Amino acid sequence: MSLFDRWFRREPAPPFAGDLRRALEQAQRRFERFFDIAPVGILLLDRAGTVTETNLAMTRMLGMPGGGLAGKRLIELLESKGAGELVTALAEIQDGAERAEPFEVRLVGEGRNVVVQLFARRAGSEIDGREGGLVLHAVDLTEQKNLETQFAQSQKMQAVGQLAGGIAHDFNNLLTAMIGFCDLLLLRHKPGDPSFGDIMQIKQNANRAANLVRQLLAFSRQQTLQPRVIDVTDVLAELSHLLRRLIGENIDLDLVHGRELGLVKVDQGQLEQVLINLVVNARDAMPTGGRLQVRTSNLETAHAQLKGLDEMPPGRWVTIQVSDTGIGIARENLTRIFEPFFSTKEVGAGTGLGLSTVYGIVRQTGGYVQVDSQLGHGARFTIYLPRHADTVTPEPPPVEAAESRSSADLTGVGGILLVEDEDAVRTFSARALRNKGYKVWEANSGETALEIFEQEQAQIDLVVTDVIMPQMDGPTMARRVREVNPEIKVIFISGYTEDRFRQHLDVDAGTHFLAKPFSLKQLAGKVKEVMTGEIDS
């Protein structure tokens, strides 16, 4: 017997009451329409907790549009965690207890679990003909909970990124001093000296630490990039030999190049780092061998799409897809794999920065990353890079400045005002520049630097200054100096990226940047280039 029959037709209608019957039938259709089109799920339970009636919204919510809920016990639809407490609370409501606030529970359907806000009311005899049943109204909160989780995760990632950037800046100061003083020692301890090997060990480990800091900056999207227009197909072709060596002989590498692939503007070295990190992760997920595929293609999207925790706007993209047949990633880890130092590998098997570096580099480039995986079915990482104008031709790779001046004469003449609040960095830099023939004035703050410049401006040809300093920062001090001498050249040194201070400068001409940590050769080479005018600003 239907819900309407139980509600409206408990007694047979008199044969002469045609108008009443038509009115009842109309009321039945109206009630069934309201019941079925209700935007919330509705369940009627009998005293034993068995479903006696349900509406379409409820069956669709649980992935059972064809029905099949009637006759099931409510406890069969509840996730085991917390089910006992809910059943006890519902029993109290059946016995007459009042509860205004809803329950928040997870219902288990066919292929779909949903989080719902469940309102429970005692059903009187006018509903099902018997006292003691329940009427349950369920509001689907699944999407809302997913958005809340994504928002919380996004906030946490942003906070961790800011922390990573701050830590990286402090480490870069320390590493600049360590690498720099090693270089000064190496001027006195040549190969063959008993101390040479020990000094080189210190310097090599400092450089390894510098690489770790670069990974932190990549995650926090604060590293210095050198983007140029490139063809991803060419990059993969050059990198393929290295990738095959990395994965070993028990893994098949399949490169599938998209036809007429668009160009992208990225830092090629960082893009190669992204690909290597993904391939190494895929290799580690296939300890007994398998198949690794790298596929490229063009993609055009007309609407915004959610990629992981980020919303990708509509546009034209070049995609790089790295998929493996490995062990896969557990569902609960999918939202955490891009966090720095989070790793599913054994302790000591990695730093936990590989995927966070991938995420940071891609996002800083203006792209997006999406991961799809199931345990036992491998993983697929898809990178979306903004497609550059097709009329532009790929740019040749720049000649590394370090290579061009590795054997060059780095000595010079002139006056340099060195401004650095970190004592160790300032001491090393001043000694290094004096060793190369320059006259150096040292200042530990922007205010002191202005006082020195006021007295010695006629002899100062170049200002080398840190960016972030207490009270007066480097850009502010540089503007004050240029008010007196607009032609003076400036080199900013910082553990942060160039972009973070360039926007605060009124004029870019004559300003240059050197990222920390830097070696003696890098510092002396940069100063020589700027002083002699061998590079453009």
N, C-alpha and C positions, 0 to 999 in steps of 0.2 A: 504494500500500500504506500502511495506517495506521501510526501510531506503534507501536501494540500489535503489529501484524503484524511490524514490523521488530524489535521487542524480544523478544517471546515466541514467534513462530512462524517462526523461521528454518528449522526443519526440519518437514516434514509430520508431524502427530501419527499414531502407530500406530493402525490402525483399531480395535484391541481396547481402546484406552485411553480408554473413555468417561468414567470418573471423572476422569481427568486433563484431558480436554477441558472437562468442566463446570467444573472448578476453574480452568482457564485462562480460560474465558469469564467466570467470576465475577471473577477477578483483572483481566481486561480492563475490565469495567464499573466496578470499584472504581477502577482507575487513571485511566480516562477521566474519572470523576466528580471525583476529586481534582485532576486536571490542569485541568479546565475551571472548577471553582469556586474555584481558587486566587485569593486576593485580589491577587496581583501578576501582572503580565504576564509570559508566558513565550514566548521565541522560540528555535527550534532553527535553527541555521545550518549549511550545509555548508561545505566547505573554501573554496569560492569566495565565501562571504559571502552566499549566497542563502537566503532564508527557506524552510525545508522544512515547518515545523509551528509552530502558534501556538495559544494558548488564548483563551477568550472574553474574559478580562479585558484582554488585549492589544489585541484588535480593538475592543473598546468604548472603551478608552483613547484610541485614535486616531480615534474616530468612524467606525469601519467594522464595525458589528455583524454585517453580512452576510458577513464574511470578506474575501477579496481580498488578503491579505498574502502568501500562499504564492506563491513564484515571484519575489517582489520582492527586489532586492538591498538589503542593510541601508543602504548609502550613500544610497539613494533616500529613506529614511525619516529621514535626519539633516538638521538645519539646516546650511547650508553652513559657517557659522562653527565652526571646531574639528573639522569632520568628518574632515579628513585626519589629525590627530593621533590621533583615536579609532581609525580604521581601522588605523593603524600599530601602536597598542598592542594591538588585538585580534589582529593577525597574530602578534605576539610571544607572546601567550597560546596561540594555536593551535600554535605551535612548542614549547610546553612551559614558557614563563615563568609564574611564579606571581604573582598580584596579589590581595592581600586586600581593599584598599580599593576602593570602587565608583567609577564614573565618573558625572559629572553632565552630562547632555546634554539637548538639546531635540529631540524627535521631531516630525516634520511629518506630520499625518494629513490626512483629508478634512474641511476646515472647522474643524480643531482642532489646535493645537500644544500639546504638553505637555512640561513639564520633568520628567525622570525621573532616578532614581538607578539606574544600570545595573550589575548584578553579572555578571561574565563568567567562565565556567569552560570548560575544554577538555572536549569530549564524547568519551568513549572509544568503541570499536567496539561496546560493549554497548548503546549508545543508537541509533546510526543505521547500524550495520554497517560503518562506515568510520572510520578514524582521521582526526583533524584538524578535526572540526566544533566548534561552540561552542554552549553553552547560556547564554542571556541571561535574567536575571530583572530586570524593570523595576518600580520602585516610583514611583508617581505623586506628584510633589512640587509640582504646579502650584498647588494651593490653599494649601499651606504657604508657597510662595514669594510668592504674592499677599498673604497675611497678614503675612509678614515685611516686604514692601515697604510695605504700609499702615501697619504699626506704626512703621517707620523714618520714613515720611513724617509720621505724626502727631506723633512726637517732634520732628522738625525744625520742623514748624509751631508746636508749643508753644514751642520754644526761640526761634524767630523772633518769636513773639508777645510773649514776655517781654522780649526785646531791644527790640522796637518800643515797648512800654509804657514802658520805662526811658528810651529816647531821647525819647519824646514828653513825658515829665515834665520832662526837662531843657530841651527846646525851649520848653515852655510858660512856664518861668521867664524865659527870654531874651525871648520874645515879649511877655510881660506888661510887662517893662521897656521894650521898644521902643515898644509901643503907648501905654504910659502916658506916657513922656516926650514922645512926639509930641503927646498931648493937652495936656500942660503947655505945650508950645511954641505950640500953637494958641490958648491963652488970651491970648498976647501978639501973635500974628501972625494977624490977621483976614483975611477975603477982601479982595483988593486989595493986600495986602502982597506984595512980590516973593518972599518966602520961603514964602508960604502953599501955593503949588502944589507945591513941593519936599517940604514936610512931609507934605502929603496923599499924595504918591506913596510916601513911606516907609511911612506908616500903611497904605495900601491893600495894599502888598506884604507887610507884616507880617501883615495879615489873611488874605491868600492863603496865607501860610506856616502860619497858625493852622488854616486849613481842611485843609491837608496833614497836619498833626499830628492833627486829628480823624479823618482817614482811617486813620492808623496806630493810633490808639486803638480805632477800630472794628474793625480786623483783630484786635487783641490782646484785644478784648472788654472794654475798660477805659474806655469812654466813658460819660458821664452820659446816661441815657435818661429820658424823661418819658412813660412808657407810659399809654395810656388805651384804653378799649374802643371800637372803631371797626368800621364795616362796610366791608370791602374794596371792595365794589361802589361805594360812594359815593366812596371815595378814587380809584378808577380813573376814575370819571365826571368828577371835578374835574380829574384829571391828563391826561385824554385830549387836550385841546387843545394842551397843552404837548408831549406825546409826538408828535403829528402834525407840529408845527413842527420838532421835533428830527430826525425821520427824513427829511423832505423829500418831494417830490412823486413820486419814482420808486419809492417803497416803499408798498405797501398795508398799512394797519394794521387788524387784525381783532380786536375786543374781544368775547370770548364769556363772558358772565356766568353763573355757576352759579345754579341755582334754589335758593331758600331757603338762601342761603349763610350759614354760621355767622359769629359775631362773633369778633374777635381782640383781644388786648390788646397793643398795640405803640406805639412812638413813631411817630406819623404822619409826621413830617418825615423820620425815618430810613427808614421803609418807602418813602416817595416817592423817597428817594435810591437805594435798592436798585433800584426799578423803572427809574429814569432811567439808572442805570449799565448795567443789562442791555439796555435798549432802545438806548442809544448803542453798546454793543458789537455788538449785532445789526445796527445800521445800518452800522457800519464793515465788517462781514463781507459786506455786499451792496453793493459799490461801483457795480454796474450796475443795481441795483434788485432787487426781490423782494417777498416777502410776510412780514409780521411778525404773529404771532398772540399775544395775551395771553388766556389762558383760566383761569377760576377754577372751583373745585369743592370739594365736601366729600369727605372721605375718612375711613374708619374702619378701623384695622388691628388685627388680633387678635394678631399676633406681632411681635416685634422684626424690623426690616429694616435692612440696611446701605445707607446713603445716603452715597456717596463714601467718606470715611475714618471716618465716624461711624455709630454704631448708633442708629437711631431706635426708641424703645420703642413698644409698642402704645398706641393711643389714638385720639382724634378730632382731625382736622386740617382746616385750610382750606388748599388748595393754590393756588398761583399759578404758572402755566406760561407761560414766554416762549420761543417757538420761532421760528426764522427759516429761510429757504431759502438761506442764504449758503454760504460756502466751507467751513464746518465746522472742526473742531479735530482735529489729528493725535492719534492714540492715545497716543503717548508724552508728549504735553503735558497729557493730561486730569488726571493726578495733580498737576500743578504750577500749574495756572491760578489757584488761589486763593492762591498765594504772593505776598507783597508784592514789587513791582518786577519780577515775572516778566511778560513781555509777548511776544506773537508779532508785534506791530506793529513797523513800522520805527522806528528811533531817532528820538526827538523827536515821535512820534505819540501819546504818552500817558505817564502816570506809572507805569503798571503797578500802580496801587492800586485800580482800579475793581472788579475781582472779589474782591480780598482784602477790600475794604470791604463788599461784599455778604455775603461769608462771615461776617465778624465781626459785623455787625449782626444777621443772621439767627440766628446761634448765641447771641449775647448775649440775644436775645429769647426763646430757648428753642426755636427752630425748626431746620430742617435744609435743606440744599441738595444737589440731585443734578443732574449734567450728563450728557447723552447726546448723542454726536455722532460723525459720520464725515466724513472729508474728502470734500468735494463734495456732501454731503447735509445741510448745515445743522447747527444745534445746538438743543438743547432744555434749558433750565434750569427746574427745578421747585423751588419753595420750599414747604416744609411748615411752617405756623404752628399752634401749639396752639389748638384751638378753645375759645373762652370759653363760659361758661354762657349758654345761649340765653335765660334769663329776664332777663338784664341788658340794659338799653337802651344804645345808643351814647352816649358822653359828648361834649358840645360841646367844640370846641378851646379851650384856655385863652387868655386875653388876654395877649399878650406884655408882660411887665413893662417892657421897654425902651421899647415904644411908649407905655405909659401915663405914663411919667415923662420922656419925651423933652423936653418943654417945662416940666416941673415944677420947683419950687424945690428944689434939692438941698442947700441949706445947713442947718446944724443946730448944736446946742450939746450939750456933754457931754464926758466924758473917755473916751479909747480907748487901750487897751493893744495895741500892734501888735507881733506876734511873727513874725519872718521871718528865716531864716538867709541868704537870698540878698540881698546888699547892694543891688543895683540895684532889686529889687522893693520892698524895705523903704523905700528912699529915695523912690521915686516915690509909693508909697502914703501915706507920712507927709506929703509935700508936698501931695498931692491932698486929704487929709482936713483938713489945716490950712487950706488955701485955702477949704474949705467951712465953716470956723468951729469945728472941733473942737479940743480939746486932746489932743495925742497923745504918748504915751510909747513909745519904741522899744526893742525887745529883739531880739538876734540869736540867742537860744537859749531853751529852756524854763526853764533854771535862772535865767538873768538875769531872765526875765519874772516868776518867782516872787518874786525879791528886790524888784523894782519894785512888784509887787502888795502885798507885805507892808508897804511904806512908804506907798503911795498908794491903798490899796484904797478909802478913803472917797470919792475923786474919780473912780474908774474905773467907768464905766457899762457898757462893752462891751469884750470881748476879741476881736480879730481875729488869728487865728493860722494859720500854715502847719501842715499835717498831718505831713509827713515832715521831721524835723530830726535832727541828730546827738544822740546821748545821750538826751535826753528829747524825745519826740515831742509833737505838739500835743494829741491826746486825753488823754495822761497829764497834761500840764500843766493842761489844762482841768479834769480831775477834781480835781486838787489845789486849784485856785482855787475850785471849787464846794464843797469841803469847808469853806472859809472863808465864802463867800457863795453859797449855793445858788440865789439868784435872778438872778445875773449872766447876761447873754446872751452867746453866743459865736457868731462867724462863722468857720467853717473855710474856708481857701482852699487849693486844691491843684491840681496838674496831673493827679492821679489822680482816680478817680471817688469819689463820695460813698459808694458801697456798701463801698469798701475800708476805711473807718474807722468807719462807723456801727455795725458789729457789735461794736466794741471799746468803745462808750460804754454806760455803765450806764443813763443817762437821756437821752432824746432831746429832752425839753422845753427850749425856749430855745436850741437849737443850730440853726444854719443853715449853708448851704454856698454858696460862690461858686467856680465853676470857673475855672481859669486857661486861657488868658490872658483878662484882663478889661480893660476901658477905664476911664477916669476916671469916666465917667457910670455905668457898671455898678457900680463900687465905691461911689461916693457914694450911688447909688440904693439899693443893698442895705443900706448902713449906715443911711440915713434910714428905710427901712422897718422895720428891726429896732429902731432906737432909739425910733421913734414907735409901734411895736406895730401897724403896719398889716397885717401878714401873720401867719399862724399858723405855728407851728413844725412 
